[in-house]
């Protein structure tokens, strides 16, 4: 298995979609920062126009001779949007907002399904390696690449944040909460990678695997929300969204860092990971390779 794993790692180093998807993720983080500062500039321009157009009217009371000045609508300077969100907010948007998941799923589908399309998997199995070993080596390499991609995008987001916000932006971050938040999202990423690998193994077609995997990322949370409402109308105290991986992933940082969520999120992530691995291995062992 070690030789197969080394072979998979070698193919990853030569795999251009890995670098392209990672670069796209870093560019998205840069675009988020750019959008924040663009909003700041627009708000500043709007504030300047408001101050320019503001006129003060003075009314003189004929009986008392007093003057009344209307109250100014300028209560003080507004905190810029970029300062309200900060570096941690951008990281939370990247990880919880499905940006990283979307890119990671795309890479996994290309890497896993591409091996079936070009006949590589069939050749490896034909050399006498057990199917279990072939599947696990592929899965381990894919997991390693997906987690590395997540960490690189996270690192790029931090570097851009340090550049735009400076030392004050870095010092204002709660590193303990960020570490817990990142650790949980790495667990979610590992489980989601296993699910995407399972979809790729079942479909074995880029035309089917990529749309199905992306649909899972984009629409599955809407489905669980609908099921929550259905069970609520049936007076059943059970929410599918409490157990679905992507619903856990969209949880806010303030909730993720709580101990009870960490325990529940870890258990559910490992459960989804194990289920996807077992189903994928079973399908790989029982299905003919064409």
C-alpha positions in Angstrom: 0.0 0.0 0.0 2.9 2.3 0.7 4.1 2.1 -2.9 0.6 2.9 -4.2 0.4 5.8 -1.9 3.7 7.2 -3.0 2.5 6.8 -6.6 -0.7 8.7 -5.8 1.4 11.5 -4.2 3.6 11.7 -7.3 0.5 12.1 -9.5 -0.7 14.8 -7.2 2.5 16.8 -7.6 2.0 16.6 -11.4 -1.8 17.3 -11.2 -2.4 20.8 -12.6 -6.1 21.0 -11.3 -4.8 20.9 -7.8 -2.7 24.0 -8.3 -5.4 25.8 -10.3 -8.1 25.1 -7.7 -5.9 26.3 -4.9 -5.0 29.4 -6.8 -8.7 30.1 -7.4 -9.4 29.7 -3.7 -6.7 32.2 -2.8 -8.0 34.7 -5.4 -11.5 34.4 -4.0 -10.1 35.4 -0.6 -8.4 38.4 -2.2 -11.6 39.4 -3.9 -13.5 39.3 -0.6 -11.0 41.7 0.9 -11.3 43.9 -2.2 -15.0 43.9 -1.9 -14.9 45.0 1.7 -12.7 47.9 1.0 -14.8 48.9 -2.1 -17.8 49.0 0.2 -15.8 51.2 2.6 -15.0 53.6 -0.2 -18.6 53.7 -1.3 -19.8 54.4 2.2 -17.2 57.1 2.6 -18.3 58.8 -0.6 -21.9 58.6 0.4 -21.1 60.1 3.8 -19.2 63.0 2.1 -22.1 63.7 -0.2 -24.5 63.7 2.7 -22.4 66.2 4.6 -22.1 68.4 1.5 -25.8 68.4 0.8 -26.8 69.0 4.5 -28.0 72.5 5.1 -28.8 74.1 8.4 -31.9 76.3 8.6 -32.4 78.8 11.3 -35.8 79.9 12.5 -36.1 83.0 14.6 -38.9 83.1 17.1 -40.4 86.5 16.7 -41.7 86.7 20.3 -38.6 85.5 22.2 -35.9 86.2 19.6 -34.4 82.8 20.2 -32.9 80.7 17.4 -33.5 77.0 16.8 -31.1 74.8 14.9 -32.3 71.5 13.6 -30.5 68.5 15.1 -27.7 67.2 12.9 -28.1 63.7 11.5 -24.4 63.1 11.9 -24.1 61.2 15.2 -20.5 60.3 14.7 -18.2 58.5 12.4 -19.4 55.0 11.3 -17.1 52.0 11.7 -16.0 50.9 8.3 -17.4 47.5 7.0 -13.9 46.1 6.7 -13.2 46.8 10.4 -16.6 45.3 11.5 -15.8 42.0 9.7 -12.0 41.8 10.0 -9.7 39.0 9.1 -11.6 36.4 11.1 -14.9 37.3 9.4 -13.3 36.8 5.9 -11.9 33.4 7.1 -15.3 32.4 8.4 -16.9 33.4 5.1 -14.3 31.3 3.2 -14.8 28.2 5.3 -18.4 28.4 6.4 -19.7 30.0 3.2 -18.9 27.0 1.0 -16.2 28.8 -1.1 -13.5 26.3 0.0 -15.9 23.3 -0.1 -17.0 24.2 -3.7 -13.4 24.4 -4.9 -12.3 21.3 -3.0 -15.2 19.2 -4.3 -14.3 20.2 -7.9 -10.7 19.1 -7.4 -11.7 15.8 -5.8 -14.1 14.9 -8.7 -11.4 15.7 -11.3 -8.7 13.7 -9.5 -10.8 10.6 -8.6 -13.0 10.3 -11.7 -10.1 11.2 -14.0 -8.3 8.0 -12.9 -11.2 5.9 -14.1 -11.6 7.8 -17.3 -8.0 7.4 -18.4 -7.8 3.8 -17.4 -5.3 4.2 -14.6 -7.3 2.4 -12.0 -7.9 -0.5 -14.3 -4.2 -0.8 -15.0 -3.3 -0.7 -11.3 -5.8 -3.3 -10.4 -4.6 -5.5 -13.3 -1.1 -5.5 -11.7 -2.4 -7.7 -8.9 -3.0 -5.1 -6.1 -6.1 -5.7 -4.0 -9.0 -3.4 -4.7 -9.1 -2.5 -1.0 -5.5 -1.3 -1.1 -6.0 0.6 -4.4 -9.1 2.4 -3.0 -7.6 3.3 0.3 -4.4 4.6 -1.2 -6.4 6.8 -3.6 -8.6 8.1 -0.7 -5.7 8.9 1.6 -3.9 10.8 -1.2 -7.1 12.7 -2.0 -7.7 13.5 1.7 -4.2 14.8 2.1 -4.5 17.0 -1.0 -7.9 18.4 0.1 -6.7 19.3 3.6 -3.5 20.8 2.2 -5.6 22.9 -0.2 -7.7 24.1 2.7 -4.7 25.1 4.7 -3.0 26.9 1.8 -6.2 28.9 1.1 -6.5 29.7 4.9 -2.8 30.8 4.9 -3.4 33.0 1.9 -6.4 34.6 3.6 -4.3 35.3 6.7 -1.5 36.8 4.6 -3.9 39.1 2.7 -5.5 40.1 6.0 -2.1 41.0 7.5 -1.4 43.1 4.4 -4.7 45.0 4.4 -5.3 45.3 8.1 -1.7 45.5 9.4 -0.5 44.6 12.8 -3.7 45.8 14.5 -5.8 43.4 12.5 -3.6 40.5 13.5 -3.5 41.4 17.2 -7.3 41.8 17.3 -7.8 38.1 16.4 -8.6 35.4 19.0 -6.1 32.8 17.9 -7.5 30.1 20.3 -11.0 30.4 18.8 -9.5 30.5 15.3 -7.5 27.3 15.9 -10.6 25.5 17.2 -12.6 26.8 14.2 -10.0 25.7 11.7 -9.7 22.2 13.3 -13.4 21.6 13.1 -13.4 22.7 9.4 -10.6 20.4 8.6 -12.7 17.5 10.0 -15.6 18.7 7.9 -13.4 18.9 4.9 -12.1 15.3 5.5 -15.6 13.9 5.7 -16.8 15.9 2.7 -13.8 14.7 0.7 -14.8 11.1 1.5 -18.3 11.8 0.4 -17.1 13.4 -2.9 -14.8 10.4 -3.4 -17.8 8.1 -2.9 -19.8 10.0 -5.5 -16.9 9.9 -7.9 -16.5 6.1 -7.4 -20.2 5.5 -8.0 -20.6 7.7 -11.1 -17.1 7.2 -12.6 -18.0 10.0 -15.0 -17.1 13.7 -14.9 -20.3 14.6 -16.6 -22.3 13.1 -13.7 -19.9 13.2 -10.8 -19.2 17.0 -10.9 -22.8 18.2 -11.1 -24.0 15.8 -8.4 -21.2 16.7 -6.1 -21.7 20.4 -6.6 -25.4 20.0 -6.2 -24.8 18.4 -2.8 -22.7 21.4 -1.7 -25.2 24.0 -3.1 -28.6 22.6 -2.4 -28.4 20.0 0.3 -28.8 22.5 3.1 -32.0 23.8 1.5 -33.3 20.3 1.5 -32.5 19.7 5.1 -34.2 23.0 6.0 -37.3 21.9 4.2 -37.2 18.6 6.1 -36.9 20.5 9.4 -40.1 22.4 8.6 -41.8 19.2 7.5 -41.0 17.4 10.8 -42.0 20.5 12.7 -45.4 20.5 11.1 -45.7 16.8 12.0 -45.0 17.7 15.6 -41.8 15.6 15.5 -38.9 16.8 17.6 -36.2 15.9 15.1 -34.1 18.1 12.8 -32.1 16.5 10.0 -30.0 19.7 9.7 -28.5 18.9 13.1 -26.8 15.8 11.6 -26.0 16.8 8.1 -22.3 17.7 7.5 -22.8 20.9 5.5 -25.3 22.3 7.9 -22.7 21.9 10.6 -20.2 23.5 8.4 -22.3 26.7 8.1 -22.4 27.2 11.8 -21.1 30.5 13.0 -17.6 30.7 14.7 -19.1 31.7 18.0 -21.0 28.4 18.1 -18.4 26.1 16.7 -15.8 26.9 19.4 -18.2 25.8 22.1 -17.3 22.5 23.7 -20.6 20.7 23.1 -20.5 21.6 19.4 -16.9 20.4 19.1 -17.8 17.0 20.6 -21.0 16.6 18.5 -19.3 17.9 15.3 -16.3 15.6 15.7 -18.5 12.6 16.2 -20.7 13.4 13.3 -17.8 14.1 11.0 -16.1 10.8 11.8 -19.4 9.0 11.3 -19.9 10.5 7.8 -16.3 9.9 7.0 -16.4 6.2 8.1 -19.7 5.6 6.3 -18.4 7.1 3.0 -15.2 5.1 3.2 -17.0 1.8 3.8 -19.6 2.4 1.1 -16.9 3.5 -1.4 -14.8 0.4 -0.6 -17.8 -1.9 -0.9 -18.7 -0.4 -4.3 -15.2 -0.5 -5.6 -14.8 -4.2 -4.6 -18.1 -5.3 -6.1 -18.3 -3.3 -9.3 -16.4 -4.1 -12.5 -13.8 -1.6 -13.7 -14.1 -0.7 -17.3 
